[in-house]
Amino acid sequence: MNLAIAPRLPQRGLSLLRAVQPPAGRLPRAAAAGELQLGAGTDIAQAARLLPGAELQPLVDPVLMREGNPDEVTAVTASLLRDSATAPAVTLCAWSFDRDTPMENVTAMYEAVGNLIS
């Protein structure tokens, strides 16, 4: 995430989760737990049906984040989460935000997640 964006998230009532490095000598958590990263454009609902035990990690398209509007970001984020809801665990992946990513789109993504899990 662009370091210019990250400090503004708490000001908007948003929080960041920090990745945790696995201890040396252990398999990465993804390899051990059956997690599956799914790129933009993947049929998330079909992946959830075909891989019922997999922990899904759908990607929020960074191009959408940069070039879309908040309504589009909200709709796509909500769709990713709804479509992956049958998975035993879901980690929404959002990365590669550059300085041209509108803060309104980042806020829309976090708010969409908050609205669906509350």
N, C-alpha and C positions, 0 to 999 in steps of 0.2 A: 504494500500500500504506500502511496506517496506520503512522505513524511510531512508534507504541508497539509494533508487532509486529516491524518490520524489525530493530531492534537485537538482538532475541532469537534470530534465525535462526542466526547464527554460534555461539551458545552451544549450540545443538542439533546442531551439525555441518553446518549448511546454509549455502549461499552464495547471493549475489545476483548476477545479471548486470545490468550497467548498459546502458541504451539509448544508442546513439551517434547524435548529430545529424549528418545528411549535410552536406557542405560547401555553402556558399551557391552557388546557381546550378545545382546538380545535382538531377536527379529524385530523389524519395524512393526508397530501395532497393526498397520494395514495388512501386512502379509499374514500375520497370525490370526486376525479377526475376520478375514473375508470381506474387507471393504472394497468397494468398486467406485473408481472415479469415472464420472460420466460427463463428457464434453458438451458444449453448447450444440444444440440441434439433435441430441439423442432423444429418442422416445422414452421418457422417464417412466411413464405408466407401463409400457411394455417391458422395460428392464425390470421393474418391480414385480411384474407377473412372472417373468421367465426365471428370475433369480430370487425366489422368495426368502432365502436365508441371508442374502447379502446385505451388508450395511452400505447404503448408497450415499454417494457424495456428488450430487449434481452441481454443475458449474453455472453460475450466473454469468452470462456472456459479457466479457469486459467491453466489447464494442457497443453493446446495448447500454451498458453503464455510462459510456462516454458520449454516445451519440443519441440515445433515446431520451424520452422525457419521463418525469416521475410516474405518470400514469402507466406507461409501458413497463417500467421497471417493477412497479407494484404488481401488475398483472402477471408478468413472467415469473416473478419471485413466488407469488401465491400459487401459480400453476405448478412450478417445480415442487413445492412442498406438498400440495394436494396429490400430485401424481406419484409421489414417493411415500405417501403416508402408510402404505402397507408394509414397508420395510421395517425390520426390527430396530434400526437406527438410521438417522439421516444427518449428515453434516453438509450444510449448504456451503459450497466453495465460492468464494468471491476474492479474486486476486487481480493483479495487474492494473490497478487503478492508477492512471497517470494524472499529471497536473491539470489536464483538460477534462477530467471527470467532474461533472457538476456535483457539488455537495448535496443538492436537492435530490439527486438520484441515489446517492449513498444513504441519505436519510430515508428515502422511499423504500429502499431495500430492507433496512432495519425495521422500519415501521410495519411493513408487510409481514415480516417474520413475527414481530411482536403481536400483531393482530390475530395471527393464526394460532399462536401457542398460548394466548391468554384466555 
